[in-house]
């Protein structure tokens, strides 16, 4: 497959850097990382708050769960957009995509249920329980499996990577790689190795 490679020299000014910005990259991977980080953080903060009996940690767990619930709306919407743009033919990759999308909706439903459960704790002035932590661990596991499937779509099948993005220019096969150390320190290390032999 012949695609255009990146051309041009070194970027030397802010204006030049800004002129290179194009919003053509998929947005779904950006939002996914917020969902993953916020959901995992909520579980960690809640578990620490429960074990250490620290209300400030469990409060942080609640706020990060709320942020995850809100951010996941963007994750789902950009994921649906990405799935409609991706030219995935029927077969193995399409099966991964279907499972990824189904688990995404299941995960979000579970996340909303956890948020409602969490709000009931807040209204009653209670802290999280072992049952809540176990349920949150299950939700995090579903998120992990779903993320794995999404990673397979990108790294195994090249969904939204192979089709739209340019390759970097390749180094000439005959040229030497750039040196990482100055020539004087490199020759000194060569002499030391020669003496040791």
N, C-alpha and C positions, 0 to 999 in steps of 0.2 A: 504494500500500500504506500503510495507516494503522497506525503502531506507536506505543507510548507514548514520549513524550519524557522526558528527564531533568528532574525537578522539584526544587524546593527552593532554598534560599539557599546562602550561603557556608559551608563546613565550618570551624568555629571551634575544635574541640577534638579531641584524639586519640580520645576515646571515640566521638564522632560519626563520625569517619573509619573507625574499626574497625567500627562498626555498619553501614556501607555496603558492607563487603566481602562479596562473594558469589562462590563458586567455580564460576560457571556458564560462564566463558570456556573456550574450547578450550585444552588444555594442550600439544598437539602443536607449535604455533609456538614455544613457550618452549624445549622440548627440542631442536628443530631447530637453533636458533641455537648451542647448546652443541656439537652434533655438527659443524656447519660450522666454528665457530671452532677447535675442538680438532684437527680433521683438517687444516685449512689451516695451523695453527700447527705441527703435527708436521712437515709438509713443509718449512716455512720454517726451523725449527730444524735439521732434518737437513741441508738444503742448506747452511745457513751453517756448521754443524759440519764438513761434508765439505770445503767450500771453504777454510775458515779453519783446518782441522785442530784443532778445539776439541772435546775429548771431552765437556765440560760441556754444549755445545749439542746434540750428538747424544743425550746422555742425556736431556735435556729433550724432544727429539723423540720418544724412546721412551716416556716417561711420558705425554706428551700423546696419543700414539697409543693407549696402553692406556686412558686416560680416555675417549677418543672411542669406542673399542670398547664400553666399559661403558655410556656415556651413550646410545649408539645403540640399545641394548635398550629404553630408555624412549622414545626417539624413535619407534621402530617400533611399540611397543605403543600409544602414544597416537595414532599415525597410523592404526592399524587401528581403534581406537575411533572416531576422527573420521570415518573412511570409512563406518562402519556408521550413524552418526548423520546424515550429510549426505544430504539428499533430492535426489540428483543423478539426473535422468532420463536415459534412453538418448539418446545424441547426442554432440555435440562435447565437452562437459564431462566426460561419462563416459569418453570415450577418453583425455582428459588424466589423469583419475583412475587409470585402469588402467595407463597408462604410468608415472605417478608411483609407484604402488605396486610395479610390477614392477621399476623401477629402484632402488627403496628396498631390496628384497631382494637384488638383484644387488650394489648398493653394499655392503651389510652383509657379504655373502659375500666380496667383495674385501677389505674391511676386516679380516675375520678371517684371510684368507690373508696379508695384509701383517703382521698381528700375529704369526702363526706364523713367517713369514720373519724378522721382527725378533727373535723369541726365539732363532732359530737363530744369528743374529749374536752375540747376547748370550752364549749357551752356548759358542760357539767363541772368544769374546774378540775378535771382529772389529768393525770399524766399518761403517757403511752404504756401499754401492757406487753407482756411476752407474746400474746396472740397477735397483737398489732405488729410487733417486730418480725414475727415469723411470716405474717402475710406480706409485709413489705419486702422481706427477703425473697419470697416467691415472685412478687412483681418485678424485683430486680433481676431475678433469674430469667423471667420471660423477656425482659428488656435485653439481657445479654444474648440469649438465643436469637432474638430478632436482629440485634446488631451484628452477630456472626453471619447471619444470612445476607445482610446488607453488604458486609465486607466481602463475602464470596462473590456477590454480584459485581463488585468493583474490581477486586483483585484477580478473580478467576476468569470472569467473563468480560471484563473491561467495559461494563455498562457506564455510559456517560463519560468515558475517559478516552477510549480508542477513537470514537467517531469525531470528536469536536475539537481536540486540542492539538497544538503544534508540538513537534519534537524540538528539543534543544539541538543546536549545532553539534555535530560530532567532532571530536579531536582527530586530527589526521593520524592515520596509523603509523606513519613514519616519524612523526614528531615525538620528542622526548617529553615525558610528563614534567610538570613544573616542580622545581626543587622546593622542599619545605624548610631547608636550612641553608645558611650561607655557604658558599663554596669553601671557605677556609675551615669552617667547623666540620663540613662533610669530609674534607681531605684529612683532617685530624682524626676523625673517627675511623676512617679507612686505615690510617697508619696504626692506630691502636689495635684494630682487629688483626692486622698483619703481624704485629709484635706478639700478640697473644697466641697466634698459631705457631 
